[in-house]
């Protein structure tokens, strides 16, 4: 399941729904990404731009790759778009497989993909103004582990 | 007229959407965008900058792609989600 949403995300509710959907799997892993305050920078919110059809299509492509590579029972990605306040969930990702290693790796892979390879554009809204943010060297390094 | 949609910081600079005619048959995306930027050297530099990606009709496409007047073109700076 892939969703791009403007409303707030409730990770606990999503995890419960996912668990019901993948009943019978031996392992389930989830990741919740939360907007950091970055106190020193005065960040008040993020703004996520996206290309509706293309973004969903590219995430679906990565989910299909994960499904094949780690023989997943299921996966779930819900990503916020628009304005997201500090402390709010920006992304929820979950994977389920027969065994834990496959579920861990697939979830890690999907989150790395979302950081650097999914068509999103992230802007920090700070007290002093706005700034577009690009992935760090570490983010690209994390992504390259899967190649 | 092809429809061009800019994302992220490019939208701040170029606006969200522009329309421009494709120059006959066989024009590539790269050539089309260079022509569209015209005298705006700063925009031309941004459009050909490192990490800029393109999509034609919601599929990622290289700048050498031949486009037509009915196409929708996305011009995208480096991706950053999560």
Backbone of each chain as ProteinMPNN parsed JSONL, in Angstrom:
{"seq_chain_A": "XXXXXXXXXXXXXXXXXXXXXXXXXXXXXXXXXXXXXXXXXXXXXXXXXXXXXXXXXXXXXXXXXXXXXXXXXXXXXXXXXXXXXXXXXXXXXXXXXXXXXXXXXXXXXXXXXXXXXXXXXXXXXXXXXXXXXXXXXXXXXXXXXXX", "coords_chain_A": {"N_chain_A": [[0.852, -1.192, 0.0], [0.593, 2.178, -0.889], [0.634, 5.52, -0.027], [0.187, 8.995, -0.471], [-0.159, 11.735, 1.475], [-1.905, 14.621, 2.735], [-2.966, 15.019, 5.167], [-2.523, 14.438, 8.777], [-0.442, 11.738, 9.99], [-1.014, 8.695, 11.639], [1.028, 6.653, 13.135], [0.735, 4.389, 14.803], [-1.838, 3.458, 14.337], [-1.616, 2.829, 11.636], [0.26, 0.783, 11.759], [-1.128, -1.187, 13.137], [-3.175, -1.742, 11.298], [-1.646, -2.655, 9.179], [-0.498, -4.961, 10.288], [-2.725, -6.585, 10.48], [-3.24, -6.962, 7.812], [-1.052, -8.446, 6.924], [-1.151, -10.806, 8.247], [0.121, -13.86, 9.463], [2.674, -13.627, 8.524], [6.114, -13.984, 9.545], [7.683, -11.971, 10.545], [7.762, -8.505, 11.2], [8.575, -5.212, 10.387], [8.874, -1.774, 11.194], [9.199, 1.707, 10.329], [9.26, 4.995, 11.514], [9.369, 8.266, 10.555], [10.113, 11.441, 11.849], [9.516, 14.939, 12.034], [12.227, 16.893, 12.827], [13.127, 19.291, 15.379], [15.466, 20.83, 15.182], [16.791, 22.855, 16.826], [18.829, 24.859, 16.843], [18.645, 25.928, 14.294], [16.179, 26.988, 14.126], [13.924, 25.705, 13.023], [10.589, 25.452, 11.986], [8.761, 23.994, 10.557], [8.399, 21.528, 7.919], [8.197, 21.671, 4.351], [6.885, 19.674, 1.889], [7.26, 19.116, -1.425], [5.84, 17.482, -4.298], [5.416, 15.251, -7.138], [2.522, 14.294, -8.158], [1.595, 11.86, -9.739], [3.984, 10.743, -10.768], [5.59, 10.511, -8.442], [4.195, 8.632, -6.85], [4.316, 6.501, -8.615], [7.083, 5.951, -8.832], [7.679, 5.219, -6.204], [6.152, 2.94, -6.029], [7.526, 1.355, -7.813], [9.943, 0.946, -6.421], [8.928, -0.403, -4.216], [8.048, -2.727, -5.419], [10.473, -3.773, -6.241], [11.627, -4.288, -3.738], [9.845, -6.166, -2.808], [10.328, -8.353, -4.487], [13.065, -8.784, -4.076], [13.401, -9.347, -1.359], [11.48, -11.145, -0.858], [8.907, -10.359, 0.201], [6.023, -10.439, 2.32], [4.333, -8.343, 2.48], [4.123, -4.718, 2.108], [4.145, -1.317, 3.291], [3.805, 2.071, 2.678], [3.49, 5.28, 3.752], [3.457, 8.611, 3.094], [3.854, 11.954, 4.02], [2.82, 14.993, 2.392], [3.094, 18.486, 1.489], [2.693, 20.948, 4.1], [4.357, 20.21, 7.116], [4.459, 19.988, 10.496], [6.89, 20.518, 13.169], [7.702, 17.67, 15.07], [5.684, 16.17, 14.025], [4.711, 13.181, 12.216], [6.448, 12.391, 9.318], [6.905, 10.322, 7.561], [5.872, 6.931, 7.211], [6.887, 3.63, 7.147], [6.583, 0.202, 6.478], [7.375, -3.271, 6.582], [6.837, -6.738, 5.869], [7.792, -10.098, 6.303], [8.765, -13.569, 5.935], [10.857, -14.047, 7.669], [12.991, -12.294, 10.081], [15.378, -10.918, 9.096], [14.988, -10.375, 6.36], [12.778, -8.679, 6.516], [13.802, -6.509, 8.017], [15.902, -5.568, 6.323], [14.556, -4.919, 3.96], [12.885, -2.841, 4.785], [14.741, -0.926, 5.567], [15.995, -0.482, 3.098], [13.821, 0.631, 1.658], [13.344, 3.021, 3.058], [15.783, 4.344, 2.704], [15.607, 4.672, -0.061], [13.422, 6.445, -0.205], [14.539, 8.738, 0.886], [16.455, 9.673, -0.99], [15.853, 8.984, -3.653], [13.202, 9.123, -4.373], [10.708, 11.112, -5.931], [10.511, 13.715, -4.245], [10.618, 16.981, -2.784], [12.18, 18.899, -0.428], [11.638, 21.414, 1.886], [12.889, 23.494, 4.41], [11.125, 25.316, 6.76], [11.953, 28.035, 8.371], [12.363, 30.207, 11.251], [13.804, 32.333, 10.353], [13.461, 32.329, 7.643], [13.206, 30.484, 4.514], [14.492, 27.349, 3.295], [15.608, 25.182, 0.761], [16.289, 21.744, 1.04], [18.77, 19.366, 0.429], [19.663, 15.861, 0.071], [22.105, 14.474, 2.362], [25.665, 13.629, 2.17], [25.909, 11.295, 3.558], [23.335, 10.255, 3.358], [23.252, 9.621, 0.605], [25.308, 7.734, 0.583], [24.181, 5.754, 2.198], [22.081, 4.938, 0.544], [23.558, 3.889, -1.582], [24.483, 1.509, -0.594], [22.791, -0.469, -1.37], [23.17, -1.083, -3.984]], "CA_chain_A": [[0.0, 0.0, 0.0], [1.348, 3.428, -0.954], [-0.25, 6.688, 0.062], [0.764, 10.325, -0.289], [-1.282, 12.367, 2.158], [-1.705, 15.95, 3.331], [-3.423, 14.976, 6.563], [-1.527, 13.87, 9.679], [-0.289, 10.286, 9.965], [-0.999, 8.043, 12.952], [1.798, 5.429, 12.868], [0.225, 3.234, 15.572], [-3.016, 2.952, 13.626], [-1.135, 2.219, 10.387], [0.934, -0.479, 12.082], [-2.185, -2.156, 13.472], [-3.853, -2.125, 10.051], [-0.682, -3.443, 8.394], [-0.383, -6.276, 10.939], [-3.906, -7.381, 10.092], [-3.143, -7.275, 6.385], [0.016, -9.422, 6.656], [-1.283, -11.886, 9.23], [0.761, -15.082, 8.998], [4.106, -13.361, 8.334], [6.876, -14.263, 10.76], [8.406, -10.789, 11.015], [7.23, -7.223, 10.719], [9.456, -4.109, 10.804], [8.332, -0.487, 10.751], [10.0, 2.906, 10.545], [8.502, 6.242, 11.561], [10.223, 9.455, 10.469], [9.452, 12.564, 12.53], [10.17, 16.224, 11.741], [13.063, 17.348, 13.951], [13.055, 20.722, 15.666], [16.706, 21.516, 14.784], [16.664, 24.081, 17.626], [19.79, 25.885, 16.438], [18.275, 26.521, 12.998], [14.854, 27.604, 14.238], [12.991, 25.077, 12.08], [9.216, 25.397, 12.489], [8.012, 22.997, 9.783], [8.916, 21.181, 6.599], [7.233, 21.658, 3.246], [7.251, 18.626, 0.929], [6.688, 19.202, -2.767], [5.896, 16.182, -4.958], [4.798, 15.188, -8.467], [1.601, 13.238, -7.721], [1.593, 10.567, -10.445], [5.356, 10.231, -10.856], [6.085, 10.13, -7.114], [3.559, 7.362, -6.485], [4.805, 5.463, -9.535], [8.464, 5.605, -8.48], [7.661, 4.478, -4.933], [5.614, 1.611, -6.345], [8.627, 0.615, -8.457], [10.868, 0.528, -5.355], [8.233, -1.402, -3.389], [8.045, -3.978, -6.19], [11.841, -4.298, -6.162], [11.794, -4.838, -2.382], [8.997, -7.367, -2.709], [11.017, -9.447, -5.179], [14.421, -9.01, -3.553], [13.372, -9.918, -0.004], [10.308, -12.042, -0.8], [8.044, -9.797, 1.238], [4.592, -10.757, 2.393], [3.651, -7.076, 2.196], [4.801, -3.492, 2.528], [3.249, -0.163, 3.428], [4.512, 3.354, 2.742], [2.61, 6.451, 3.789], [4.351, 9.768, 3.133], [3.18, 13.255, 4.021], [3.216, 16.059, 1.469], [2.604, 19.77, 1.99], [3.355, 21.466, 5.302], [4.406, 19.224, 8.209], [5.025, 20.683, 11.652], [7.877, 19.838, 14.013], [7.112, 16.657, 15.943], [4.715, 15.344, 13.289], [5.257, 12.088, 11.41], [6.556, 12.721, 7.887], [6.822, 9.092, 6.773], [5.736, 5.632, 7.874], [7.169, 2.52, 6.231], [6.561, -1.096, 7.166], [7.554, -4.453, 5.734], [6.587, -8.019, 6.532], [8.392, -11.228, 5.587], [8.73, -14.802, 6.716], [11.898, -13.988, 8.706], [13.31, -10.915, 10.453], [16.425, -10.255, 8.31], [14.377, -9.859, 5.126], [11.904, -7.542, 6.844], [14.671, -5.382, 8.395], [16.636, -5.044, 5.173], [13.631, -4.314, 2.999], [12.409, -1.571, 5.336], [15.912, -0.046, 5.474], [16.106, -0.162, 1.668], [12.732, 1.527, 1.236], [13.522, 4.35, 3.657], [16.897, 4.956, 1.966], [15.06, 5.075, -1.366], [12.571, 7.637, -0.038], [15.381, 9.898, 1.198], [17.294, 10.183, -2.084], [15.477, 8.575, -5.013], [11.775, 9.319, -4.655], [10.497, 12.508, -6.323], [10.045, 14.681, -3.245], [11.521, 18.109, -2.587], [11.94, 19.235, 0.98], [12.041, 22.778, 2.27], [12.757, 23.824, 5.831], [10.539, 26.626, 7.044], [12.634, 28.483, 9.592], [11.94, 31.544, 11.702], [14.55, 33.341, 9.59], [13.199, 32.209, 6.2], [12.999, 29.119, 4.004], [15.661, 26.804, 2.586], [15.457, 23.841, 0.19], [17.263, 20.826, 1.636], [19.086, 18.188, -0.383], [20.206, 14.786, 0.903], [23.508, 14.587, 2.774], [26.556, 12.579, 1.633], [25.591, 10.063, 4.274], [22.102, 9.707, 2.764], [23.599, 8.974, -0.67], [26.084, 6.547, 0.933], [23.234, 4.737, 2.666], [21.374, 4.45, -0.645], [24.479, 3.118, -2.428], [24.698, 0.174, -0.022], [21.851, -1.446, -1.947], [23.42, -1.251, -5.418]], "C_chain_A": [[0.892, 1.248, 0.0], [0.362, 4.584, -0.906], [0.587, 7.939, 0.236], [-0.358, 11.184, 0.278], [-0.915, 13.741, 2.703], [-2.117, 15.958, 4.796], [-2.346, 14.321, 7.452], [-1.575, 12.342, 9.635], [-0.289, 9.777, 11.399], [-0.278, 6.697, 12.789], [1.264, 4.199, 13.606], [-0.973, 2.6, 14.855], [-2.592, 2.246, 12.324], [-0.494, 0.862, 10.65], [-0.096, -1.569, 12.41], [-2.872, -2.673, 12.202], [-2.942, -3.011, 9.2], [-0.566, -4.854, 8.956], [-1.558, -7.173, 10.558], [-3.78, -7.85, 8.647], [-2.117, -8.381, 6.112], [-0.01, -10.574, 7.666], [-0.701, -13.174, 8.661], [2.238, -14.886, 8.727], [4.832, -13.623, 9.646], [7.561, -13.041, 11.344], [7.812, -9.527, 10.39], [8.146, -6.127, 11.266], [8.807, -2.816, 10.345], [9.292, 0.631, 11.099], [9.057, 4.098, 10.553], [9.484, 7.406, 11.543], [9.457, 10.658, 10.984], [10.223, 13.846, 12.232], [10.912, 16.702, 12.994], [12.952, 18.857, 14.125], [14.268, 21.477, 15.188], [16.772, 22.874, 15.477], [17.587, 25.2, 17.143], [19.398, 26.608, 15.161], [16.906, 27.19, 13.04], [13.844, 27.029, 13.262], [11.601, 24.982, 12.715], [8.399, 24.309, 11.796], [8.817, 22.614, 8.55], [7.802, 21.42, 5.585], [7.742, 20.634, 2.234], [6.496, 18.836, -0.376], [6.771, 17.804, -3.387], [5.201, 16.284, -6.306], [3.804, 14.025, -8.409], [1.711, 11.884, -8.434], [2.989, 9.945, -10.427], [5.851, 9.747, -9.499], [5.495, 8.785, -6.689], [4.105, 6.222, -7.344], [6.216, 5.004, -9.17], [8.515, 4.833, -7.166], [7.138, 3.062, -5.174], [6.693, 0.731, -6.982], [9.605, 0.091, -7.392], [10.224, -0.545, -4.479], [8.217, -2.753, -4.103], [9.439, -4.617, -6.153], [12.082, -4.958, -4.804], [11.033, -6.147, -2.226], [9.708, -8.577, -3.321], [12.32, -9.813, -4.475], [14.396, -9.707, -2.191], [12.151, -10.818, 0.207], [9.329, -11.611, 0.299], [6.635, -10.363, 1.163], [3.789, -9.49, 2.079], [4.504, -5.896, 2.593], [3.789, -2.36, 2.554], [4.109, 1.092, 3.512], [3.463, 4.46, 2.72], [3.508, 7.663, 4.01], [3.521, 11.04, 3.118], [3.688, 14.113, 2.877], [2.598, 17.356, 1.989], [3.353, 20.181, 3.247], [3.228, 20.465, 6.455], [5.13, 19.87, 9.383], [6.05, 19.844, 12.398], [7.156, 18.875, 14.954], [6.099, 15.775, 15.234], [5.439, 14.254, 12.49], [5.265, 12.502, 9.94], [6.449, 11.469, 7.019], [6.67, 7.88, 7.691], [5.993, 4.57, 6.823], [7.161, 1.231, 7.03], [6.713, -2.214, 6.147], [7.263, -5.702, 6.549], [7.141, -9.129, 5.65], [8.294, -12.461, 6.466], [9.689, -14.712, 7.899], [12.377, -12.548, 8.907], [14.298, -10.22, 9.528], [15.847, -9.643, 7.046], [13.522, -8.624, 5.426], [12.728, -6.306, 7.215], [15.296, -4.746, 7.152], [15.709, -4.342, 4.189], [13.14, -2.956, 3.504], [13.523, -0.524, 5.237], [16.083, 0.441, 4.029], [15.047, 0.867, 1.248], [12.907, 2.93, 1.805], [14.699, 5.072, 2.998], [16.423, 5.451, 0.602], [14.266, 6.38, -1.227], [13.409, 8.887, 0.193], [16.006, 10.512, -0.048], [16.753, 9.949, -3.487], [13.995, 8.696, -5.325], [11.552, 10.802, -4.957], [9.744, 13.331, -5.26], [11.076, 15.798, -3.196], [11.157, 18.741, -1.258], [12.483, 20.622, 1.299], [11.876, 22.93, 3.765], [12.157, 25.214, 5.949], [11.075, 27.047, 8.409], [12.106, 29.853, 9.995], [12.592, 32.62, 10.835], [14.273, 33.279, 8.093], [13.049, 30.751, 5.803], [14.25, 28.647, 3.268], [15.354, 25.412, 2.074], [16.609, 22.973, 0.678], [17.502, 19.672, 0.681], [19.707, 17.119, 0.508], [21.682, 15.015, 1.237], [24.323, 13.493, 2.073], [26.227, 11.243, 2.278], [24.329, 9.415, 3.692], [22.417, 8.98, 1.451], [24.406, 7.697, -0.422], [25.181, 5.41, 1.395], [22.513, 4.1, 1.478], [22.27, 3.511, -1.472], [24.775, 1.726, -1.875], [23.866, -0.892, -0.731], [22.144, -1.749, -3.403], [24.34, -2.429, -5.683]], "O_chain_A": [[1.828, 1.353, 0.793], [-0.618, 4.617, -1.651], [1.564, 7.954, 0.985], [-1.396, 11.349, -0.363], [0.23, 13.991, 3.082], [-1.669, 16.803, 5.57], [-1.389, 13.732, 6.951], [-2.594, 11.741, 9.294], [0.359, 10.356, 12.271], [-0.885, 5.716, 12.36], [1.335, 3.086, 13.084], [-1.099, 1.378, 14.78], [-3.14, 1.204, 11.963], [-0.669, -0.083, 9.881], [0.056, -2.722, 12.007], [-3.116, -3.87, 12.052], [-3.39, -3.978, 8.584], [-0.54, -5.829, 8.205], [-1.392, -8.373, 10.341], [-4.156, -8.97, 8.302], [-2.287, -9.166, 5.179], [1.006, -11.229, 7.898], [-0.986, -13.541, 7.521], [2.993, -15.858, 8.699], [4.249, -13.502, 10.724], [7.977, -13.056, 12.502], [7.421, -9.502, 9.223], [8.458, -6.11, 12.457], [8.253, -2.749, 9.247], [10.088, 0.526, 12.031], [8.166, 4.203, 9.71], [10.336, 7.515, 12.425], [8.304, 10.88, 10.614], [11.453, 13.834, 12.183], [10.323, 16.889, 14.058], [12.719, 19.599, 13.171], [14.152, 22.645, 14.818], [16.805, 23.914, 14.82], [17.17, 26.354, 17.047], [19.77, 27.764, 14.959], [16.519, 27.879, 12.096], [13.006, 27.755, 12.728], [11.452, 24.496, 13.836], [7.459, 23.767, 12.377], [9.785, 23.283, 8.186], [6.619, 21.376, 5.921], [8.883, 20.712, 1.779], [5.27, 18.746, -0.429], [7.663, 17.028, -3.047], [4.496, 17.252, -6.591], [4.204, 12.875, -8.594], [1.902, 10.863, -7.774], [3.15, 8.767, -10.109], [6.467, 8.685, -9.41], [6.218, 7.904, -6.223], [4.327, 5.115, -6.853], [6.51, 3.809, -9.197], [9.303, 3.897, -7.025], [7.633, 2.103, -4.583], [6.766, -0.471, -6.727], [10.039, -1.059, -7.452], [10.893, -1.486, -4.05], [8.355, -3.798, -3.468], [9.572, -5.836, -6.047], [12.662, -6.04, -4.722], [11.506, -7.097, -1.604], [9.698, -9.673, -2.758], [12.64, -10.989, -4.298], [15.249, -10.544, -1.897], [11.841, -11.198, 1.336], [8.977, -12.385, 1.19], [6.134, -10.714, 0.094], [2.71, -9.556, 1.491], [5.486, -6.041, 3.322], [2.729, -2.428, 1.931], [5.032, 1.166, 4.324], [2.659, 4.559, 1.793], [4.236, 7.73, 5.001], [2.604, 11.19, 2.311], [4.833, 13.982, 2.444], [1.694, 17.331, 2.824], [4.51, 19.807, 3.438], [2.147, 19.946, 6.731], [6.294, 20.254, 9.262], [6.077, 18.619, 12.278], [6.137, 19.218, 15.555], [5.692, 14.744, 15.77], [6.612, 14.389, 12.139], [4.243, 12.907, 9.386], [5.968, 11.53, 5.887], [7.248, 7.812, 8.776], [5.402, 4.593, 5.744], [7.682, 1.185, 8.144], [6.246, -2.118, 5.012], [7.425, -5.715, 7.769], [6.989, -9.113, 4.428], [7.805, -12.403, 7.595], [9.402, -15.217, 8.985], [12.201, -11.694, 8.038], [14.1, -9.052, 9.194], [16.182, -8.511, 6.696], [13.545, -7.647, 4.677], [12.411, -5.194, 6.792], [15.222, -3.532, 6.962], [16.049, -3.288, 3.65], [12.996, -2.021, 2.716], [13.275, 0.624, 4.868], [16.29, 1.629, 3.783], [15.353, 1.846, 0.567], [12.648, 3.917, 1.117], [14.627, 6.277, 2.757], [16.806, 6.537, 0.167], [14.42, 7.3, -2.03], [13.039, 9.974, -0.25], [16.084, 11.735, -0.161], [17.151, 10.644, -4.422], [13.577, 8.396, -6.443], [12.147, 11.659, -4.303], [8.546, 13.594, -5.363], [12.247, 15.599, -3.519], [10.001, 19.072, -0.994], [13.636, 20.943, 1.013], [10.851, 22.544, 4.327], [12.622, 26.163, 5.319], [10.704, 26.497, 9.446], [11.49, 30.561, 9.199], [12.012, 33.683, 10.608], [14.801, 34.098, 7.341], [12.797, 29.889, 6.645], [14.979, 29.452, 2.688], [14.899, 24.552, 2.828], [17.758, 23.412, 0.722], [16.554, 19.066, 0.18], [20.222, 17.43, 1.582], [22.407, 15.668, 0.486], [23.773, 12.57, 1.473], [26.262, 10.197, 1.629], [24.256, 8.195, 3.549], [21.925, 7.878, 1.206], [24.224, 6.698, -1.118], [25.388, 4.252, 1.033], [22.355, 2.881, 1.415], [21.816, 2.489, -1.988], [25.261, 0.859, -2.601], [24.2, -2.076, -0.694], [21.461, -2.573, -4.011], [24.658, -2.718, -6.836]]}, "seq_chain_B": "XXXXXXXXXXXXXXXXXXXXXXXXXXXXXXXXXXXXXXXXXXXXXXXXXXXXXXXXXXXXXXXXXXXXXXXXXXXXXXXXXX", "coords_chain_B": {"N_chain_B": [[1.482, 23.185, -27.805], [3.839, 22.409, -25.414], [3.637, 21.379, -22.026], [5.253, 22.527, -19.216], [6.429, 21.629, -16.083], [7.696, 22.761, -13.081], [9.589, 21.765, -10.242], [10.196, 21.848, -6.653], [12.993, 23.82, -5.67], [13.297, 24.861, -8.188], [10.763, 25.603, -8.974], [10.336, 27.812, -7.382], [11.978, 29.597, -8.667], [11.308, 29.589, -11.417], [8.587, 29.546, -11.572], [5.56, 27.57, -11.266], [4.483, 26.427, -13.557], [4.873, 26.421, -17.086], [4.139, 27.111, -20.537], [5.137, 26.165, -23.747], [5.87, 26.222, -27.257], [6.879, 23.308, -29.059], [9.68, 22.96, -31.171], [9.0, 21.95, -34.08], [9.459, 18.631, -35.556], [11.395, 16.226, -33.825], [12.756, 17.668, -31.887], [14.802, 17.775, -29.025], [14.427, 17.25, -25.48], [16.399, 18.615, -23.983], [17.225, 20.61, -25.804], [14.85, 21.981, -26.213], [14.358, 23.032, -23.621], [16.544, 24.716, -23.271], [16.045, 26.562, -25.265], [13.634, 27.552, -24.313], [14.434, 28.817, -21.961], [15.778, 30.936, -23.014], [17.01, 34.19, -22.969], [17.532, 34.157, -20.352], [20.029, 33.544, -18.542], [20.679, 32.594, -16.025], [18.542, 30.943, -15.352], [18.784, 29.062, -17.418], [21.2, 27.899, -16.692], [20.479, 26.736, -14.291], [18.644, 24.814, -15.191], [20.221, 23.046, -16.544], [21.861, 22.132, -14.666], [23.832, 20.195, -12.249], [22.535, 17.063, -11.299], [19.922, 17.571, -12.014], [16.841, 16.256, -12.995], [14.555, 14.769, -15.358], [11.155, 14.271, -16.458], [8.925, 12.826, -18.767], [5.635, 12.929, -19.493], [5.046, 11.714, -16.999], [7.015, 9.734, -16.735], [10.341, 8.989, -15.936], [12.89, 10.501, -17.855], [15.638, 10.798, -20.153], [17.638, 13.758, -21.026], [17.974, 13.725, -23.748], [15.673, 12.877, -24.902], [13.209, 12.869, -27.422], [10.672, 15.205, -27.871], [7.144, 16.176, -27.998], [4.426, 18.406, -28.927], [2.236, 17.762, -27.355], [3.168, 16.864, -25.008], [3.804, 16.487, -21.463], [6.101, 17.892, -19.387], [8.335, 17.331, -16.772], [10.492, 19.11, -14.685], [13.097, 18.609, -12.565], [14.785, 19.175, -9.548], [17.482, 17.713, -7.488], [16.235, 14.872, -5.716], [14.59, 14.723, -2.507], [13.436, 13.298, 0.151], [11.553, 11.801, 2.868]], "CA_chain_B": [[2.309, 23.732, -26.716], [4.193, 21.46, -24.355], [3.433, 21.916, -20.677], [6.465, 22.286, -18.423], [6.154, 21.816, -14.664], [8.926, 22.833, -12.3], [9.408, 21.306, -8.86], [11.172, 22.238, -5.641], [13.558, 25.172, -5.773], [13.118, 25.364, -9.556], [9.448, 26.251, -9.037], [10.499, 29.151, -6.792], [12.701, 30.456, -9.605], [10.725, 29.632, -12.769], [7.13, 29.409, -11.527], [5.178, 26.159, -11.262], [4.14, 25.874, -14.868], [4.982, 27.262, -18.285], [3.799, 26.429, -21.776], [5.957, 26.653, -24.862], [5.75, 25.341, -28.423], [8.027, 22.482, -29.444], [10.131, 23.401, -32.497], [8.926, 20.933, -35.124], [9.703, 17.245, -35.181], [12.772, 15.837, -33.511], [13.43, 18.499, -30.878], [15.047, 17.053, -27.769], [14.072, 17.933, -24.238], [17.484, 19.538, -23.636], [17.188, 21.74, -26.734], [13.604, 22.69, -25.923], [14.48, 23.803, -22.376], [17.523, 25.775, -23.519], [15.333, 27.562, -26.063], [12.619, 28.172, -23.453], [15.106, 29.717, -21.003], [16.078, 32.125, -23.806], [18.088, 35.077, -22.511], [17.683, 34.028, -18.896], [21.202, 32.663, -18.396], [20.655, 31.956, -14.706], [17.592, 29.825, -15.435], [19.38, 28.045, -18.298], [22.219, 27.192, -15.908], [19.775, 25.883, -13.32], [17.978, 23.699, -15.872], [21.22, 22.073, -17.005], [22.759, 21.91, -13.527], [24.092, 18.832, -11.8], [21.482, 16.41, -10.523], [18.575, 17.875, -12.509], [16.236, 15.124, -13.705], [13.385, 15.107, -16.165], [10.162, 13.24, -16.752], [7.995, 13.144, -19.851], [4.362, 12.227, -19.254], [5.157, 10.961, -15.74], [8.061, 8.71, -16.737], [11.685, 9.575, -15.946], [13.384, 10.478, -19.235], [16.904, 11.527, -20.303], [17.476, 15.031, -21.756], [18.015, 13.499, -25.206], [14.357, 12.406, -25.352], [12.507, 13.716, -28.398], [9.355, 15.534, -27.305], [6.139, 16.738, -28.9], [3.61, 19.5, -28.383], [1.221, 17.293, -26.403], [3.834, 16.262, -23.849], [3.956, 17.186, -20.194], [7.507, 17.715, -19.014], [8.653, 17.704, -15.397], [11.901, 19.471, -14.491], [13.177, 18.268, -11.148], [16.085, 19.201, -8.863], [17.717, 16.451, -6.761], [15.128, 14.435, -4.847], [14.879, 14.784, -1.081], [12.207, 12.989, 0.899], [11.713, 11.128, 4.134]], "C_chain_B": [[2.588, 22.641, -25.684], [4.013, 22.168, -23.01], [4.659, 21.545, -19.84], [6.143, 22.581, -16.963], [7.475, 21.752, -13.899], [8.626, 22.441, -10.862], [10.502, 21.857, -7.95], [11.683, 23.653, -5.865], [13.428, 25.739, -7.183], [11.771, 26.069, -9.71], [9.508, 27.65, -8.423], [11.086, 30.111, -7.823], [11.926, 30.663, -10.926], [9.2, 29.684, -12.768], [6.779, 27.933, -11.627], [5.033, 25.611, -12.673], [4.365, 26.894, -15.972], [4.518, 26.431, -19.481], [4.627, 27.035, -22.898], [5.825, 25.688, -26.029], [7.038, 24.558, -28.659], [8.377, 22.842, -30.891], [10.142, 22.232, -33.475], [9.23, 19.54, -34.612], [11.166, 17.047, -34.823], [13.467, 16.707, -32.482], [13.605, 17.701, -29.577], [14.625, 17.931, -26.592], [15.129, 18.973, -23.887], [17.417, 20.808, -24.495], [15.979, 22.62, -26.452], [13.759, 23.579, -24.689], [15.476, 24.951, -22.533], [16.855, 26.925, -24.277], [14.326, 28.307, -25.192], [13.261, 29.165, -22.481], [15.522, 31.005, -21.702], [17.246, 32.912, -23.248], [18.348, 34.941, -21.004], [18.805, 33.029, -18.598], [21.183, 31.925, -17.056], [19.714, 30.748, -14.723], [18.166, 28.7, -16.3], [20.408, 27.216, -17.53], [21.554, 26.262, -14.898], [19.202, 24.634, -13.995], [18.967, 22.637, -16.354], [22.189, 21.721, -15.88], [22.866, 20.45, -13.128], [22.891, 18.296, -11.01], [20.07, 16.72, -10.986], [18.064, 16.66, -13.304], [14.97, 15.586, -14.415], [12.419, 13.933, -16.234], [9.315, 13.745, -17.913], [6.764, 12.277, -19.637], [4.483, 11.233, -18.087], [6.069, 9.739, -15.799], [9.41, 9.42, -16.798], [12.276, 9.415, -17.346], [14.7, 11.253, -19.313], [16.691, 12.793, -21.137], [17.503, 14.876, -23.274], [16.667, 13.039, -25.748], [13.734, 13.396, -26.33], [11.08, 13.937, -27.882], [8.425, 16.121, -28.363], [5.268, 17.746, -28.17], [2.602, 19.044, -27.328], [1.836, 16.788, -25.101], [3.794, 17.168, -22.623], [5.346, 16.853, -19.662], [7.707, 18.176, -17.577], [10.149, 18.0, -15.31], [12.157, 19.468, -12.983], [14.586, 18.371, -10.584], [16.285, 17.895, -8.096], [16.598, 16.139, -5.764], [15.56, 14.467, -3.382], [13.6, 14.54, -0.295], [12.517, 12.453, 2.276], [11.892, 12.063, 5.323]], "O_chain_B": [[1.662, 22.029, -25.151], [4.209, 23.376, -22.884], [5.044, 20.378, -19.775], [5.643, 23.659, -16.641], [8.259, 20.815, -14.052], [7.557, 22.74, -10.33], [11.571, 22.271, -8.4], [10.924, 24.561, -6.202], [13.446, 26.956, -7.365], [11.649, 27.02, -10.482], [8.821, 28.564, -8.88], [10.738, 31.292, -7.852], [11.895, 31.765, -11.473], [8.581, 29.844, -13.82], [7.616, 27.126, -12.032], [5.412, 24.473, -12.95], [4.08, 28.08, -15.809], [4.509, 25.201, -19.431], [4.795, 28.251, -22.986], [5.685, 24.481, -25.83], [8.139, 25.077, -28.48], [7.491, 23.008, -31.729], [11.177, 21.596, -33.675], [9.259, 19.293, -33.406], [12.057, 17.629, -35.442], [14.654, 16.513, -32.219], [12.677, 17.046, -29.102], [14.491, 19.15, -26.696], [14.788, 20.1, -23.527], [17.534, 21.924, -23.99], [16.074, 23.847, -26.451], [13.345, 24.738, -24.701], [15.269, 26.034, -21.987], [17.071, 28.099, -23.972], [14.172, 29.524, -25.303], [12.7, 30.226, -22.21], [15.612, 32.054, -21.064], [18.34, 32.376, -23.074], [19.276, 35.544, -20.466], [18.564, 31.834, -18.425], [21.617, 30.777, -16.965], [20.031, 29.684, -14.19], [18.048, 27.524, -15.954], [20.485, 25.998, -17.69], [22.011, 25.14, -14.679], [19.265, 23.536, -13.442], [18.602, 21.478, -16.548], [23.216, 21.086, -16.116], [22.112, 19.594, -13.591], [22.318, 18.989, -10.169], [19.11, 16.197, -10.421], [18.762, 16.119, -14.162], [14.404, 16.637, -14.115], [12.803, 12.773, -16.09], [9.029, 14.938, -18.021], [6.848, 11.049, -19.605], [4.075, 10.076, -18.187], [5.917, 8.811, -15.004], [9.607, 10.333, -17.601], [12.183, 8.347, -17.952], [14.866, 12.256, -18.62], [15.704, 12.905, -21.864], [17.104, 15.785, -24.003], [16.536, 12.829, -26.954], [13.734, 14.604, -26.094], [10.381, 12.994, -27.511], [8.847, 16.505, -29.454], [5.365, 17.912, -26.954], [2.163, 19.844, -26.501], [1.125, 16.341, -24.201], [3.757, 18.395, -22.711], [5.71, 15.688, -19.509], [7.3, 19.277, -17.208], [10.971, 17.228, -15.804], [11.531, 20.211, -12.227], [15.498, 17.718, -11.091], [15.383, 17.06, -8.048], [16.092, 17.021, -5.071], [16.73, 14.266, -3.058], [12.789, 15.445, -0.098], [13.621, 12.633, 2.788], [12.038, 11.602, 6.455]]}, "name": "protein", "num_of_chains": 2, "seq": "XXXXXXXXXXXXXXXXXXXXXXXXXXXXXXXXXXXXXXXXXXXXXXXXXXXXXXXXXXXXXXXXXXXXXXXXXXXXXXXXXXXXXXXXXXXXXXXXXXXXXXXXXXXXXXXXXXXXXXXXXXXXXXXXXXXXXXXXXXXXXXXXXXXXXXXXXXXXXXXXXXXXXXXXXXXXXXXXXXXXXXXXXXXXXXXXXXXXXXXXXXXXXXXXXXXXXXXXXXXXXXXXXXXXX"}
